[in-house]
């Protein structure tokens, strides 16, 4: 980490961890004390990160937490989004493949996925899923998808509009977006701290921790440039996650696609 978080972020994150671990059965006993020790250790710097990671491993928290994320979280998201799916599905930057696996398990037959090679050490993506490695010039149209799923993806992108532009060029008619949003309770600093914790302490992932956290209104404004955007749920709890998620749908109606095309053709550079 670069600059250390202030005390309010450390306190808020420790409280959120304690509530999460107790709620989902990830830890038992003096959960508040364990969560505070892990959080303060992580916030102390590189040596503290290693100590926090070791403490979670020794206590069994790491294994139980990752099991919750890979199964309970993925299953909960799959059940939530399945009524919104329209035809074949592309899981954009699919992570370890757990949500894609959950969708397959409940009957979604035509699935494809993409992810950056090396960002995740372990993948549970089913072998029948059409997978192509993600690159900056990847042509999303090759997947032939009717629905694009972006599950907690956009806030990790240095330039989320660049990714959305690439999806728009592929003319995928429906996008389902899941994001963790900035709120009065969960600040930008909190989410940035949480990213760093998940990606460098709970596990070691190659995905970036960038300054792209937004409020729900800010995400809605960004997505509305690409189509008719509807907030399906603004604030819902997810197993294994210490903050709420929001669920949005973008329908790429024809008028928006034509308008953006004309703007792209006529705009000066």
C-alpha positions as CSV (number, residue, x, y, z in Angstrom):
1,X,0.0,0.0,0.0
2,X,1.0,3.6,-0.5
3,X,-0.3,6.1,2.1
4,X,-1.7,4.4,5.2
5,X,-5.4,4.6,5.9
6,X,-6.7,6.9,8.7
7,X,-8.0,5.4,12.0
8,X,-11.6,5.8,11.0
9,X,-11.1,3.5,8.0
10,X,-9.3,0.9,10.1
11,X,-12.0,1.0,12.7
12,X,-14.8,0.7,10.1
13,X,-13.2,-2.1,8.2
14,X,-12.5,-4.1,11.4
15,X,-16.1,-3.7,12.5
16,X,-17.3,-4.8,9.0
17,X,-15.1,-7.8,9.1
18,X,-16.3,-8.9,12.5
19,X,-20.0,-8.5,11.5
20,X,-19.3,-10.5,8.3
21,X,-17.4,-13.3,9.9
22,X,-20.0,-13.7,12.6
23,X,-22.9,-13.5,10.1
24,X,-21.5,-16.1,7.6
25,X,-19.9,-18.4,10.2
26,X,-16.4,-17.6,9.0
27,X,-15.0,-17.1,12.5
28,X,-16.1,-17.9,16.0
29,X,-15.1,-16.9,19.5
30,X,-13.9,-13.3,20.0
31,X,-14.6,-12.3,16.5
32,X,-14.2,-8.5,17.1
33,X,-10.7,-8.9,18.6
34,X,-9.5,-11.1,15.8
35,X,-10.9,-8.8,13.1
36,X,-9.3,-5.8,14.8
37,X,-5.9,-7.5,15.1
38,X,-6.0,-8.6,11.5
39,X,-7.0,-5.2,10.2
40,X,-4.5,-3.2,12.3
41,X,-1.7,-5.6,11.3
42,X,-2.6,-5.3,7.6
43,X,-2.6,-1.5,7.9
44,X,0.8,-1.4,9.5
45,X,2.7,-2.2,6.3
46,X,4.4,-5.0,4.4
47,X,5.5,-7.1,7.4
48,X,2.0,-6.6,8.9
49,X,0.4,-7.8,5.8
50,X,2.3,-11.1,6.1
51,X,1.4,-11.3,9.7
52,X,-2.3,-10.7,9.1
53,X,-2.3,-13.3,6.3
54,X,-0.7,-15.8,8.5
55,X,-3.1,-15.2,11.3
56,X,-6.1,-15.8,9.0
57,X,-4.5,-19.0,7.8
58,X,-3.7,-20.3,11.3
59,X,-7.2,-19.5,12.6
60,X,-8.9,-21.2,9.6
61,X,-10.5,-17.9,8.6
62,X,-8.8,-17.9,5.2
63,X,-10.1,-21.3,4.1
64,X,-13.6,-20.7,5.4
65,X,-13.8,-17.2,3.8
66,X,-12.6,-18.4,0.4
67,X,-15.0,-21.3,0.5
68,X,-17.8,-18.8,1.2
69,X,-16.7,-16.5,-1.6
70,X,-16.3,-19.3,-4.2
71,X,-19.6,-21.0,-3.4
72,X,-22.1,-19.0,-1.3
73,X,-21.3,-15.7,-2.9
74,X,-21.3,-17.0,-6.4
75,X,-24.5,-19.0,-5.9
76,X,-26.2,-15.9,-4.4
77,X,-25.2,-13.7,-7.3
78,X,-26.2,-16.3,-9.9
79,X,-29.7,-16.6,-8.4
80,X,-30.1,-12.9,-8.3
81,X,-29.1,-12.3,-11.9
82,X,-30.7,-15.3,-13.7
83,X,-34.1,-13.6,-14.1
84,X,-32.3,-10.8,-15.9
85,X,-30.4,-12.9,-18.4
86,X,-31.3,-12.7,-22.1
87,X,-29.9,-15.5,-24.2
88,X,-26.2,-16.4,-24.2
89,X,-24.0,-14.9,-21.5
90,X,-20.4,-13.5,-21.6
91,X,-18.8,-13.2,-18.2
92,X,-16.5,-10.3,-18.7
93,X,-13.3,-10.5,-16.6
94,X,-14.7,-13.5,-14.9
95,X,-12.2,-13.8,-12.0
96,X,-11.8,-17.3,-10.8
97,X,-14.9,-18.4,-12.7
98,X,-17.0,-19.1,-9.7
99,X,-20.0,-17.0,-10.8
100,X,-19.9,-18.6,-14.3
101,X,-19.8,-22.0,-12.6
102,X,-22.8,-21.2,-10.5
103,X,-24.7,-20.0,-13.6
104,X,-23.9,-23.3,-15.3
105,X,-25.0,-25.3,-12.3
106,X,-28.5,-23.7,-12.4
107,X,-29.0,-24.3,-16.1
108,X,-27.5,-21.5,-18.2
109,X,-26.2,-23.6,-21.1
110,X,-24.5,-21.0,-23.4
111,X,-21.7,-19.4,-21.5
112,X,-18.5,-17.7,-22.4
113,X,-15.8,-15.9,-20.4
114,X,-12.7,-13.9,-20.5
115,X,-10.0,-12.9,-17.9
116,X,-6.5,-11.6,-17.9
117,X,-4.0,-14.5,-17.8
118,X,-2.1,-14.6,-14.5
119,X,-4.5,-12.5,-12.5
120,X,-5.9,-15.5,-10.7
121,X,-3.9,-18.4,-9.5
122,X,-6.8,-20.9,-9.5
123,X,-9.8,-21.1,-11.8
124,X,-13.0,-23.1,-11.3
125,X,-14.4,-22.2,-14.7
126,X,-16.2,-25.2,-16.2
127,X,-14.4,-26.8,-19.1
128,X,-17.3,-26.4,-21.5
129,X,-17.4,-22.6,-21.1
130,X,-16.0,-20.8,-24.2
131,X,-12.9,-19.0,-22.8
132,X,-10.6,-16.5,-24.5
133,X,-7.8,-14.6,-22.6
134,X,-8.6,-10.9,-22.1
135,X,-6.4,-8.4,-24.0
136,X,-6.8,-4.7,-24.6
137,X,-7.8,-5.3,-28.2
138,X,-10.1,-8.3,-27.6
139,X,-13.1,-8.3,-29.9
140,X,-16.1,-9.1,-27.7
141,X,-18.3,-9.7,-30.8
142,X,-16.6,-13.1,-31.3
143,X,-18.5,-14.5,-28.4
144,X,-21.9,-13.9,-30.0
145,X,-23.3,-13.0,-26.6
146,X,-26.8,-11.6,-25.9
147,X,-25.9,-10.6,-22.3
148,X,-22.6,-9.3,-20.9
149,X,-22.0,-9.8,-17.1
150,X,-19.7,-7.4,-15.3
151,X,-19.6,-8.7,-11.8
152,X,-17.6,-6.3,-9.5
153,X,-15.4,-5.6,-12.5
154,X,-15.6,-1.9,-13.4
155,X,-14.1,-0.4,-10.2
156,X,-10.9,-2.4,-10.9
157,X,-10.4,-0.9,-14.3
158,X,-8.1,2.1,-14.7
159,X,-10.4,3.4,-17.4
160,X,-13.8,1.6,-17.1
161,X,-15.2,3.7,-20.0
162,X,-12.6,2.0,-22.3
163,X,-13.9,-1.4,-21.4
164,X,-17.5,-0.2,-21.8
165,X,-16.6,1.3,-25.2
166,X,-15.3,-2.1,-26.3
167,X,-18.5,-3.8,-25.2
168,X,-20.5,-1.1,-27.0
169,X,-18.6,-1.8,-30.2
170,X,-19.5,-5.5,-30.0
171,X,-23.2,-4.5,-29.9
172,X,-24.1,-6.8,-27.0
173,X,-27.7,-5.8,-26.3
174,X,-27.9,-6.2,-22.5
175,X,-25.3,-5.6,-19.8
176,X,-25.7,-6.7,-16.2
177,X,-23.5,-4.7,-13.8
178,X,-22.8,-5.6,-10.2
179,X,-20.8,-3.0,-8.2
180,X,-19.9,-2.1,-4.7
181,X,-20.8,1.5,-4.3
182,X,-19.5,4.4,-2.3
183,X,-22.0,5.4,0.4
184,X,-22.1,7.5,3.6
185,X,-21.1,4.3,5.5
186,X,-18.6,2.9,3.0
187,X,-16.4,5.7,1.8
188,X,-14.0,5.7,-1.2
189,X,-11.1,5.2,1.3
190,X,-12.9,2.2,2.8
191,X,-13.4,0.5,-0.6
192,X,-9.8,1.2,-1.6
193,X,-8.6,-0.4,1.7
194,X,-10.9,-3.3,1.1
195,X,-9.5,-3.9,-2.4
196,X,-6.0,-3.9,-1.1
197,X,-6.9,-6.3,1.7
198,X,-8.7,-8.8,-0.6
199,X,-6.0,-8.7,-3.3
200,X,-2.8,-8.7,-1.2
201,X,-3.8,-10.3,2.1
202,X,-6.7,-12.6,1.9
203,X,-5.3,-13.8,-1.4
204,X,-2.7,-12.6,-3.9
205,X,-4.4,-11.5,-7.1
206,X,-3.0,-9.6,-10.1
207,X,-6.1,-7.3,-10.5
208,X,-5.4,-3.6,-9.9
209,X,-6.5,-1.5,-6.9
210,X,-7.3,1.7,-8.7
211,X,-9.2,4.9,-7.7
212,X,-12.4,4.1,-9.6
213,X,-14.9,3.7,-6.8
214,X,-18.1,5.6,-7.4
215,X,-21.5,6.2,-5.8
216,X,-24.5,4.4,-7.3
217,X,-25.5,7.7,-9.0
218,X,-22.1,8.1,-10.5
219,X,-22.1,4.5,-11.9
220,X,-25.6,5.1,-13.2
221,X,-24.5,8.3,-14.9
222,X,-21.6,6.5,-16.6
223,X,-23.6,3.6,-17.7
224,X,-26.5,5.7,-19.0
225,X,-24.2,7.0,-21.8
226,X,-24.4,3.5,-23.3
227,X,-28.1,2.6,-23.0
228,X,-31.2,2.7,-20.9
229,X,-30.0,2.0,-17.4
230,X,-32.1,0.6,-14.6
231,X,-31.1,0.1,-10.9
232,X,-32.6,-3.3,-10.0
233,X,-31.3,-3.3,-6.4
234,X,-29.4,-0.5,-4.8
235,X,-28.1,-2.2,-1.6
236,X,-28.0,-5.9,-0.9
237,X,-25.9,-8.1,1.3
238,X,-23.7,-10.8,-0.3
239,X,-22.1,-13.8,1.5
240,X,-18.4,-13.2,2.1
241,X,-18.4,-9.5,1.3
242,X,-18.2,-6.9,4.1
243,X,-20.1,-4.2,2.2
244,X,-23.3,-4.2,0.1
245,X,-23.6,-4.6,-3.7
246,X,-25.8,-2.8,-6.2
247,X,-27.3,-4.4,-9.3
248,X,-27.9,-2.5,-12.6
249,X,-29.1,-3.4,-16.1
250,X,-28.1,-1.6,-19.2
251,X,-30.3,-2.2,-22.3
252,X,-28.5,-1.1,-25.4
253,X,-31.5,0.3,-27.2
254,X,-31.2,1.1,-30.9
255,X,-31.5,4.9,-30.5
256,X,-28.6,5.1,-28.1
257,X,-26.4,3.0,-30.3
258,X,-27.1,5.2,-33.3
259,X,-26.5,8.4,-31.4
260,X,-23.2,7.2,-30.1
261,X,-22.1,6.0,-33.5
262,X,-22.9,9.4,-35.0
263,X,-21.1,11.1,-32.2
264,X,-18.0,8.9,-32.8
265,X,-18.1,9.6,-36.5
266,X,-18.4,13.3,-36.2
267,X,-16.5,14.3,-33.0
268,X,-13.3,16.2,-33.5
269,X,-10.2,14.7,-31.9
